[in-house]
């Protein structure tokens, strides 16, 4: 993976569908020093823990064909991840509006990054200087610095 240019005071959002770290680089491009500015977490139990009922069943045929199929149930776990991306978009907008950052790099799992892109206000998207489709939320800060700059 090629390195991303993360200069002094550039912010980095590290996110997946359940956790987000807002980091600020207090170093430079070659020797980054990421400092945590904010942490957001969403409790998101598995889909089976969030579902109240088993999926329903419907009849496909008439009297002579008693075949039935299960209806697709809502994936509550994925829905919560999408909502979290929308919440992150709103947080980023408020931060950009308050001029908390001039430049930001988005680092997120591919699905979260895709969902997040659709949630970004122009005020935020104009400040995005890089994107990395990778899940780094469970890595220590030092490892994140190494991965993004080497």
C-alpha positions as CSV (number, residue, x, y, z in Angstrom):
1,X,0.0,0.0,0.0
2,X,1.4,3.4,-0.9
3,X,1.7,5.9,1.9
4,X,-0.6,8.8,2.4
5,X,0.7,12.3,3.0
6,X,-0.4,13.3,6.5
7,X,1.1,16.6,7.3
8,X,1.2,18.6,10.5
9,X,-2.2,19.2,12.1
10,X,-3.9,16.9,9.5
11,X,-6.7,14.9,11.1
12,X,-7.2,11.2,10.5
13,X,-10.5,9.4,11.0
14,X,-10.1,5.7,11.8
15,X,-13.5,4.0,11.6
16,X,-15.4,0.9,11.1
17,X,-19.1,0.3,11.6
18,X,-19.0,0.5,15.4
19,X,-16.0,2.6,16.5
20,X,-14.2,5.8,15.3
21,X,-11.0,7.4,16.4
22,X,-10.4,11.1,15.5
23,X,-6.7,11.6,15.5
24,X,-4.6,14.8,14.9
25,X,-1.0,14.6,13.6
26,X,1.2,16.7,15.8
27,X,4.3,15.5,14.0
28,X,5.1,15.8,10.3
29,X,4.7,13.5,7.2
30,X,7.9,11.5,7.9
31,X,7.6,11.3,11.7
32,X,3.9,11.4,12.6
33,X,2.7,11.8,16.1
34,X,-1.0,11.0,16.2
35,X,-2.9,12.2,19.2
36,X,-6.5,11.1,20.0
37,X,-8.9,14.0,19.8
38,X,-12.2,12.1,20.2
39,X,-13.5,8.5,20.3
40,X,-17.0,7.4,19.3
41,X,-18.3,4.0,19.9
42,X,-21.6,2.4,19.1
43,X,-22.9,-0.7,20.9
44,X,-24.0,-3.0,18.1
45,X,-24.9,-6.5,19.1
46,X,-25.1,-9.3,16.6
47,X,-28.1,-9.3,14.3
48,X,-29.6,-12.4,16.1
49,X,-29.4,-10.5,19.4
50,X,-31.3,-7.5,17.9
51,X,-34.0,-9.5,16.1
52,X,-37.2,-10.0,18.0
53,X,-38.7,-12.6,15.7
54,X,-37.7,-15.4,13.3
55,X,-38.2,-14.4,9.7
56,X,-41.7,-15.0,8.4
57,X,-42.8,-17.5,5.8
58,X,-44.9,-17.1,2.7
59,X,-46.7,-19.5,0.3
60,X,-45.3,-19.6,-3.2
61,X,-47.8,-21.8,-4.9
62,X,-51.5,-22.5,-4.9
63,X,-53.4,-25.4,-3.5
64,X,-51.5,-27.9,-5.7
65,X,-48.1,-26.5,-4.8
66,X,-47.7,-26.1,-1.0
67,X,-44.2,-24.7,-1.3
68,X,-43.2,-21.9,1.1
69,X,-40.2,-19.6,1.5
70,X,-38.8,-17.6,4.3
71,X,-38.9,-13.8,4.0
72,X,-35.6,-12.0,4.3
73,X,-35.4,-10.4,7.8
74,X,-34.0,-7.0,8.3
75,X,-30.2,-7.1,9.1
76,X,-30.3,-4.9,12.2
77,X,-26.5,-5.1,12.7
78,X,-25.8,-3.7,9.2
79,X,-28.5,-1.1,9.6
80,X,-26.8,0.1,12.8
81,X,-23.5,0.3,11.0
82,X,-25.1,2.5,8.3
83,X,-26.6,4.7,11.0
84,X,-23.2,5.0,12.6
85,X,-21.7,6.2,9.3
86,X,-24.4,8.8,9.1
87,X,-23.6,9.9,12.7
88,X,-19.9,10.2,11.8
89,X,-20.9,12.3,8.8
90,X,-22.8,14.7,11.1
91,X,-20.0,14.9,13.6
92,X,-17.5,15.6,10.9
93,X,-19.7,18.4,9.5
94,X,-20.0,20.0,12.9
95,X,-16.2,19.8,13.4
96,X,-15.5,21.3,10.0
97,X,-18.1,24.0,10.5
98,X,-16.3,25.0,13.7
99,X,-13.0,24.9,11.9
100,X,-11.5,22.1,14.0
101,X,-9.6,20.8,11.0
102,X,-8.5,22.0,7.6
103,X,-7.4,18.6,6.2
104,X,-8.6,15.1,7.0
105,X,-7.7,11.6,5.9
106,X,-10.5,9.0,6.0
107,X,-9.4,5.5,7.0
108,X,-12.2,3.0,7.2
109,X,-13.2,-0.5,6.3
110,X,-14.3,-0.6,2.7
111,X,-18.0,-0.8,3.4
112,X,-17.9,1.9,6.1
113,X,-15.8,4.2,3.8
114,X,-18.4,3.7,1.0
115,X,-21.3,4.5,3.3
116,X,-19.4,7.5,4.9
117,X,-18.7,9.1,1.5
118,X,-22.4,9.3,0.9
119,X,-22.9,11.0,4.2
120,X,-20.3,13.8,3.9
121,X,-21.4,17.4,3.6
122,X,-19.5,19.5,1.0
123,X,-17.9,21.4,4.0
124,X,-16.2,18.1,4.9
125,X,-15.6,16.5,1.5
126,X,-13.6,19.7,0.4
127,X,-11.2,19.0,3.3
128,X,-10.6,15.3,2.6
129,X,-7.0,14.9,1.4
130,X,-6.8,11.1,1.3
131,X,-8.7,7.9,1.8
132,X,-7.6,4.4,2.8
133,X,-10.0,1.5,2.6
134,X,-8.6,-0.5,5.5
135,X,-9.9,-1.4,9.0
136,X,-7.4,-0.1,11.6
137,X,-9.7,0.5,14.5
138,X,-8.2,-2.2,16.7
139,X,-4.6,-1.3,16.1
140,X,-2.5,0.7,18.6
141,X,-1.7,4.3,17.5
142,X,2.0,3.6,16.8
143,X,1.0,0.8,14.4
144,X,-1.5,3.1,12.7
145,X,1.2,5.7,12.2
146,X,3.5,3.0,10.7
147,X,0.9,1.6,8.4
148,X,-0.3,5.0,7.0
149,X,3.2,6.5,6.5
150,X,5.3,3.5,5.3
